[in-house]
């Protein structure tokens, strides 16, 4: 074998042998004996020999003698190198100052080294020797996330420790594989550190912004909870803000129809009459009469307390509205408007006749020439806001609009078909007859049934005639109980004379209220054709004329007692 081999030759390993060093291929240490010459220079101080050499008494120089220990790394079992075949002294290429630097240990054989140490411990019964190779001890220092460079061997470098990741919400990072060098799996190098430093700064800025957003959201949520919590406490446990005193100045407030007390308070607050709607509702709860407040126009003052506003609204002097009672005829409504607006008598009636088609009547309103007044039945009973400078046409238009709203709510068109009437106008006419003939509201459902029974063509009691005095009075523009004998009434030639003409009159004979309207839509069930009221609490109904005559005699007796 040549000097580069590991045979039986006397030459030591060549310095350029890649396996030369403190460790053999299996992790052992190469022996450096001398033959006949001076003792070679010691090994470099970096790696002390874990096993001091024992000199051979015969051919080794030194004060100590003895047999060399068993070398587990010599495959041939030799305890010392063979003699030089030429009788010379073997030269030590490694014991001089000019020796090659020792090769660094191979980390891949560390596991084999540990196995050999265990084997050696079993073979040798001496004191447990130290490992053949023990890496130098260094102070424990935190490993940087990335090395300065790739090093001599990428396998020897420890894997970079993954930095502890922040929560995704605070980190706000974007995964970017491009920040690392594809050729270096560890992402090492100055360029990588610079890119990573820039990215870390960017992530820190993003984390700061995220924390700021969270803080702002927390502050906003706290403020919102505090605001609504205060409002809840004040609304349930505290008094609402309120002014003190009777207020000052003057202002007219219009309360729309159907406004409850809470909505009234909102309107008064918006107009500056009271400080808060809560103060108004609290005052209304303490005043039992407040429940009787009705929509309309009120003359009030600004900056009033809630209790003062309630008291003034209950005073009739503060009302600046126009109230239309149930059952009033249109001619009576016109007179009220003239009086309210300080107009000449007959002014509103003339406006109604000339502007009827421009006041918003529904399409099903009958404009037949037989109708005495086209607005009859559409001046809905209620309280309306009427200022001193209002115009008659505006007031009439407000009343018609109110009637349309109610009639749409009760679906006059659909209910007329269910009751086998020709039009909603006929249903409205039945309601006006019920309002005029019924003396008390609790009897309206039975009175409406009498109207429908008399309209039947097969009835043998009135033979299709209504026989109502109220229609004759309407035709004659009068209001009396003595309309004359039946014979005389049948000679009265007027379309509203229900003693002479069968069926319903051409149109309503007044402006019915809501109770009469509901009774006409849903009348009581019964076969009554007659009725007479003998007292405010009692009305007698009869199915036949004989029963009705007995009821009339009862009525006359009660009427005589009242005199």
C-alpha positions in Angstrom: 0.0 0.0 0.0 1.1 3.5 -0.6 1.5 6.2 2.0 -2.1 7.3 1.3 -3.5 3.9 2.4 -4.1 2.4 5.7 -2.2 -0.9 5.2 0.8 -2.4 6.9 3.3 0.1 5.7 5.5 2.0 8.0 4.6 5.4 6.6 2.0 7.4 8.6 -1.0 8.9 7.0 -0.3 11.6 4.5 -1.3 15.1 5.7 -3.5 15.5 2.7 -5.4 12.4 3.6 -9.0 13.7 4.1 -9.4 11.2 6.9 -6.4 12.4 8.8 -7.1 14.2 12.1 -7.9 13.4 15.6 -10.6 11.1 14.4 -10.4 8.1 12.2 -13.2 7.2 9.8 -14.9 5.6 12.8 -14.3 8.4 15.1 -11.0 7.1 16.6 -7.7 8.9 17.1 -4.6 8.3 15.0 -1.5 7.3 17.0 1.7 9.2 16.4 4.6 7.0 17.6 8.3 7.6 17.2 11.0 5.1 16.4 14.4 6.0 17.6 14.3 9.7 17.3 13.5 12.4 19.7 10.0 12.7 20.9 7.8 14.5 18.4 6.2 17.8 19.1 2.9 17.6 21.0 -0.5 18.0 19.4 -1.8 21.5 19.0 -3.2 22.8 22.3 -6.7 23.1 20.8 -7.5 19.4 21.1 -5.7 17.6 24.0 -5.3 13.9 23.6 -7.9 12.3 25.8 -5.6 9.2 26.3 -2.0 9.9 27.3 0.3 7.5 25.4 2.1 4.8 27.3 5.6 4.3 26.0 6.8 0.9 25.0 9.7 -0.3 27.1 11.6 -1.8 24.3 11.3 0.6 21.4 9.6 3.7 22.9 11.4 6.4 24.6 10.2 7.9 27.9 10.1 7.4 31.5 7.0 5.3 31.5 6.8 1.9 30.1 4.2 -0.6 29.5 2.0 -2.0 26.8 -0.1 0.3 24.7 -3.7 0.1 25.4 -5.9 -1.7 23.0 -6.8 0.5 20.1 -10.4 -0.2 19.1 -9.9 1.7 15.9 -7.0 -0.5 14.5 -8.7 -3.2 12.4 -5.6 -5.4 12.6 -5.1 -5.4 16.3 -1.6 -3.9 16.1 -0.5 -2.1 19.2 2.2 -0.1 17.5 3.2 0.7 13.9 5.6 -1.8 12.2 9.2 -1.0 12.0 10.6 0.9 9.1 11.7 -1.7 6.5 14.8 0.4 5.7 15.9 0.8 9.3 15.4 4.4 9.5 13.4 6.5 11.7 9.9 7.2 10.7 9.3 10.9 10.1 6.4 12.6 11.8 4.6 14.9 9.4 2.3 16.1 12.0 4.4 16.8 15.0 6.2 19.8 13.7 5.3 23.4 13.9 4.7 23.4 10.1 2.1 20.7 10.5 -1.2 20.8 8.7 -4.0 22.1 10.8 -6.1 19.4 12.1 -9.2 18.5 10.4 -12.5 19.4 12.2 -14.5 16.5 13.4 -17.2 15.1 11.2 -20.6 15.7 12.9 -22.2 12.9 11.0 -20.1 10.3 13.0 -21.1 11.6 16.4 -23.6 8.8 16.9 -20.9 6.2 16.0 -18.5 7.8 18.4 -21.1 7.5 21.3 -21.5 3.8 20.4 -17.8 3.2 20.5 -17.5 4.9 23.8 -20.0 2.5 25.3 -18.1 -0.4 23.7 -14.8 0.8 25.1 -16.3 1.0 28.6 -17.2 -2.6 28.4 -13.8 -3.7 27.2 -11.7 -1.8 29.6 -12.0 -2.4 33.3 -10.0 0.5 34.2 -11.3 3.8 35.3 -14.0 5.1 32.9 -12.1 7.0 30.2 -13.3 10.3 28.9 -14.9 10.2 25.5 -12.5 10.1 22.6 -13.9 13.4 21.4 -15.5 16.0 23.5 -16.4 19.2 21.9 -15.2 22.3 23.6 -17.5 23.8 26.1 -18.6 27.3 25.4 -20.9 29.5 27.4 -24.5 29.1 26.5 -25.5 31.9 24.3 -28.8 32.5 22.5 -28.6 31.3 19.0 -29.3 33.9 16.3 -32.2 33.2 14.1 -29.8 32.9 11.1 -26.0 32.2 10.8 -23.6 34.7 9.2 -23.1 32.4 6.3 -23.5 28.8 5.1 -20.3 27.6 7.0 -18.1 24.7 6.1 -21.0 22.2 6.1 -24.7 23.1 6.0 -25.5 19.9 7.9 -23.4 20.9 10.9 -25.3 24.1 11.5 -28.3 24.0 13.8 -31.6 24.7 12.4 -32.7 28.3 12.9 -35.2 28.6 15.7 -38.6 29.8 14.6 -39.4 33.1 16.2 -42.5 33.1 18.3 -45.3 34.2 16.2 -47.6 37.0 17.2 -51.3 36.7 17.1 -52.6 37.1 13.6 -54.8 40.1 14.5 -51.8 42.1 15.9 -49.1 40.8 13.6 -51.0 41.7 10.4 -48.3 39.9 8.4 -48.4 38.8 4.9 -46.8 35.6 4.0 -44.0 36.3 1.5 -41.6 33.5 0.6 -39.7 35.9 -1.6 -37.9 37.4 1.4 -35.7 34.4 1.7 -32.9 33.3 -0.6 -34.0 30.2 -2.5 -30.4 29.0 -2.5 -30.1 29.2 1.3 -32.8 27.3 3.2 -32.0 29.2 6.3 -32.4 32.6 4.7 -29.0 33.6 6.0 -26.8 36.5 4.9 -26.8 40.2 5.2 -29.4 40.7 2.5 -31.8 38.4 4.3 -31.3 40.1 7.5 -31.9 43.5 5.9 -35.1 42.3 4.3 -36.2 40.7 7.5 -35.4 43.8 9.4 -37.5 45.9 7.0 -40.3 43.5 7.2 -40.2 43.4 11.0 -40.3 47.2 11.1 -43.3 47.1 8.7 -45.0 44.5 10.9 -44.4 46.5 14.0 -46.0 49.5 12.3 -48.9 47.4 11.3 -49.2 46.0 14.8 -49.2 49.5 16.2 -52.0 50.5 13.9 -54.0 47.4 14.9 -53.6 48.2 18.6 -54.7 51.7 17.9 -57.8 50.5 16.1 -58.6 48.1 19.0 -58.2 50.9 21.5 -60.4 53.2 19.5 -63.1 50.5 19.2 -62.9 49.8 22.9 -63.2 53.5 23.7 -66.2 53.9 21.3 -67.9 50.8 22.7 -67.4 52.1 26.3 -68.8 55.5 25.4 -71.8 53.9 23.6 -72.6 51.6 26.5 -72.2 54.5 28.9 -74.5 56.7 26.9 -77.3 54.2 26.5 -76.7 53.0 30.1 -77.2 56.6 31.3 -80.3 56.9 29.1 -81.7 53.7 30.5 -81.1 54.7 34.1 -82.6 58.1 33.5 -85.6 56.7 31.7 -86.3 54.1 34.4 -85.0 55.6 37.6 -84.6 59.4 36.9 -86.8 62.2 36.0 -86.8 63.5 32.4 -85.4 67.0 31.7 -88.0 69.6 32.1 -88.5 73.4 32.2 -89.9 75.2 35.2 -92.8 77.5 35.2 -95.6 78.5 32.8 -93.4 79.6 29.9 -93.6 82.8 27.8 -94.6 84.0 24.4 -97.3 82.4 22.2 -97.2 79.6 19.6 -99.8 77.5 17.8 -99.3 73.8 17.7 -101.1 71.4 15.3 -101.6 67.9 16.6 -102.4 65.5 13.8 -105.3 63.1 14.0 -104.5 59.8 15.7 -101.5 61.1 17.6 -101.0 59.3 21.0 -99.7 61.2 24.0 -96.1 60.1 23.3 -96.3 61.6 19.8 -97.9 64.8 21.1 -94.9 65.1 23.5 -92.5 64.7 20.6 -94.2 67.5 18.6 -94.2 69.8 21.6 -90.5 69.2 22.1 -89.7 69.9 18.5 -91.6 73.2 18.6 -89.8 74.3 21.8 -92.9 74.2 24.0 -91.4 71.6 26.5 -87.8 70.4 27.1 -88.4 66.7 26.6 -91.2 64.4 25.5 -90.5 62.4 28.7 -91.5 65.3 30.9 -94.8 65.6 29.0 -95.6 61.9 29.3 -94.7 61.9 33.0 -97.0 64.8 33.6 -99.8 63.1 31.6 -99.4 60.0 33.8 -99.9 62.1 36.9 -103.0 63.9 35.5 -106.0 61.6 34.9 -107.7 64.1 32.6 -104.7 64.0 30.2 -106.2 60.9 28.6 -109.0 63.0 27.1 -106.6 65.2 25.0 -107.6 65.2 21.4 -105.8 66.1 18.2 -106.3 69.7 17.0 -104.7 73.1 17.1 -103.6 74.5 20.5 -102.4 78.0 21.5 -99.5 77.4 23.9 -96.3 79.1 25.2 -92.6 78.3 24.8 -90.4 76.7 27.5 -93.3 75.4 29.6 -93.0 72.6 32.1 -94.7 69.3 31.1 -97.4 69.8 33.8 -98.1 73.3 32.7 -98.5 72.2 29.0 -101.0 69.5 30.0 -103.1 72.0 32.0 -103.2 74.5 29.2 -104.1 71.9 26.6 -107.0 70.8 28.8 -108.3 74.3 29.0 -111.0 74.9 26.2 -109.6 78.4 25.7 -106.4 76.9 24.3 -108.1 74.9 21.6 -107.9 76.5 18.3 -109.5 73.7 16.3 -112.8 73.0 14.7 -114.8 70.0 16.0 -117.2 68.2 13.7 -119.7 66.1 15.6 -120.9 62.7 14.2 -124.0 62.8 12.1 -123.8 66.5 11.2 -125.1 67.4 7.7 -122.8 69.2 5.3 -124.9 72.4 5.6 -124.3 72.5 9.3 -120.5 72.0 8.8 -120.4 74.9 6.4 -121.9 77.2 9.0 -119.3 76.2 11.6 -116.5 77.0 9.2 -118.0 80.4 8.4 -118.2 81.1 12.1 -114.7 79.9 12.8 -113.1 82.0 10.0 -115.3 85.0 10.6 -116.8 84.8 7.1 -120.0 85.9 5.7 -122.8 83.2 6.0 -123.0 81.0 3.0 -119.3 81.6 1.9 -118.1 78.1 2.6 -121.3 76.5 1.0 -120.5 78.4 -2.2 -116.9 77.2 -2.2 -118.0 73.6 -1.6 -120.3 73.8 -4.6 -117.8 75.3 -6.9 -114.7 73.5 -5.8 -116.1 70.0 -5.0 -114.2 68.3 -7.8 -110.9 69.8 -6.6 -111.1 68.7 -3.0 -109.9 65.1 -3.4 -113.1 63.1 -3.5 -112.6 59.4 -4.3 -113.3 58.1 -7.7 -116.4 56.1 -6.6 -118.1 59.2 -5.2 -121.4 59.6 -7.0 -121.8 63.0 -8.7 -125.3 62.3 -9.9 -127.6 65.3 -10.2 -130.0 63.6 -7.7 -127.5 64.0 -4.9 -128.3 67.1 -2.9 -124.7 67.8 -1.8 -121.6 66.0 -3.3 -119.6 66.5 -0.1 -122.2 64.8 2.1 -120.6 61.9 3.9 -117.0 63.1 3.2 -116.7 65.7 5.9 -115.5 63.2 8.4 -116.3 64.0 12.1 -113.2 64.9 14.0 -111.3 67.9 15.4 -109.3 69.9 12.8 -106.7 72.5 13.1 -108.1 75.7 11.7 -106.1 78.9 12.1 -107.6 82.4 11.9 -106.1 82.9 8.5 -107.2 79.6 7.0 -109.2 79.3 3.8 -112.5 77.5 3.5 -111.2 75.3 0.6 -108.2 74.2 2.7 -110.4 73.3 5.6 -112.8 71.3 3.4 -109.9 69.5 1.7 -108.5 68.5 5.1 -111.8 66.9 6.1 -112.1 65.0 2.8 -108.6 63.7 3.2 -109.4 62.5 6.6 -112.5 60.7 5.3 -110.5 59.0 2.6 -108.0 57.7 5.1 -110.7 56.1 7.2 -112.6 54.7 4.3 -109.5 53.1 2.9 -108.7 51.6 6.3 -112.1 49.9 6.4 -112.0 48.9 2.8 -115.4 50.2 1.7 -115.1 48.9 -1.8 -114.4 45.3 -0.7 -117.0 45.3 2.0 -119.6 46.7 -0.4 -119.2 43.7 -2.7 -119.5 41.3 0.3 -122.8 42.9 1.3 -124.1 42.8 -2.3 -124.2 46.6 -2.6 -123.7 48.2 -6.0 -120.9 50.6 -4.8 -119.1 51.9 -1.7 -121.3 55.0 -1.9 -124.3 52.8 -1.0 -122.4 51.4 2.0 -121.6 54.9 3.1 -125.3 55.7 2.7 -126.3 52.8 5.0 -123.9 54.1 7.6 -125.4 57.6 7.4 -128.9 56.1 7.9 -127.7 54.0 10.8 -126.2 57.2 12.4 -129.4 59.2 11.9 -132.0 56.5 12.9 -130.1 55.0 15.8 -130.5 57.0 18.9 -127.8 55.2 20.9 -124.5 53.7 19.7 -125.0 50.4 21.4 -128.0 49.8 19.2 -126.3 50.7 15.9 -125.5 47.1 14.9 -129.3 46.1 15.1 -130.4 49.3 13.4 -128.0 48.5 10.5 -129.6 45.0 10.3 -133.1 46.6 10.0 -131.9 48.7 7.0 -130.6 45.6 5.2 -133.7 43.6 6.0 -136.0 46.3 4.6 -133.9 46.5 1.4 -134.7 42.8 0.7 -137.1 42.7 -2.3 -138.9 39.7 -0.9 -139.8 41.2 2.5 -143.5 41.3 3.2 -143.4 43.9 5.9 -142.3 47.1 4.1 -142.1 45.6 0.6 -138.7 47.2 -0.1 -139.5 50.6 1.4 -137.3 52.0 4.2 -140.0 54.3 5.6 -137.5 56.5 7.4 -138.4 59.9 8.7 -134.8 60.9 8.6 -134.7 60.8 4.8 -137.7 63.0 4.6 -136.3 65.5 7.0 -133.1 65.6 5.0 -135.0 66.2 1.8 -136.9 69.1 3.5 -133.8 70.4 5.3 -135.5 70.1 8.6 -135.2 68.1 11.8 -138.5 67.1 13.4 -140.2 64.0 14.7 -143.6 64.9 13.2 -143.2 64.4 9.4 -146.9 64.0 8.8 -149.1 61.1 7.9 -147.9 58.3 5.7 -150.4 59.2 3.0 -149.1 62.7 2.8 -145.5 61.5 2.8 -146.2 59.3 -0.1 -147.3 62.3 -2.1 -144.0 64.0 -1.5 -142.1 63.6 -4.7 -138.4 63.6 -3.8 -135.7 61.0 -4.4 -134.8 61.1 -0.7 -138.4 60.2 0.3 -138.1 56.6 1.4 -141.8 56.3 2.0 -142.4 56.6 -1.8 -139.2 55.3 -3.4 -137.9 51.8 -2.7 -134.3 51.2 -1.9 -131.6 53.6 -0.7 -131.7 57.3 -1.2 -129.2 58.8 -3.8 -126.6 59.4 -1.3 -125.7 59.8 2.4 -127.9 62.0 4.5 -125.1 63.1 6.9 -121.5 62.4 7.9 -121.4 59.1 9.9 -118.9 58.4 12.6 -116.7 55.4 13.0 -119.2 53.4 15.1 -121.9 53.7 12.5 -119.5 52.8 9.7 -118.4 49.7 11.5 -122.0 48.7 12.2 -122.9 49.1 8.5 -119.9 46.8 7.6 -120.7 44.2 10.2 -124.3 44.3 11.3 -125.9 42.1 13.9 -127.8 38.9 12.8 -131.6 39.0 13.2 -135.0 39.3 11.4 -136.0 42.7 12.7 -137.9 45.1 10.5 -138.9 47.6 13.2 -137.5 49.4 16.2 -138.5 52.1 18.7 -136.4 53.7 21.5 -138.3 54.0 24.7 -135.4 55.2 26.9 -131.7 55.9 26.6 -130.9 52.4 27.7 -133.5 50.5 25.9 -134.6 50.1 22.3 -137.3 47.6 21.3 -136.9 45.7 18.0 -139.7 43.7 16.3 -139.9 41.3 13.4 -143.5 41.9 12.5 -145.8 45.0 12.4 -148.0 43.6 15.2 -145.0 43.4 17.5 -144.0 46.8 16.5 -147.5 48.3 17.3 -147.2 46.9 20.8 -143.8 48.4 21.2 -145.2 51.8 20.0 -147.8 51.7 22.7 -145.1 51.1 25.3 -143.2 54.1 23.8 -146.2 56.4 24.1 -146.8 55.4 27.7 -143.1 56.2 28.6 -143.3 59.5 26.6 -146.4 60.5 28.6 -144.7 59.8 31.9 -141.8 61.9 30.9 -144.1 64.9 30.4 
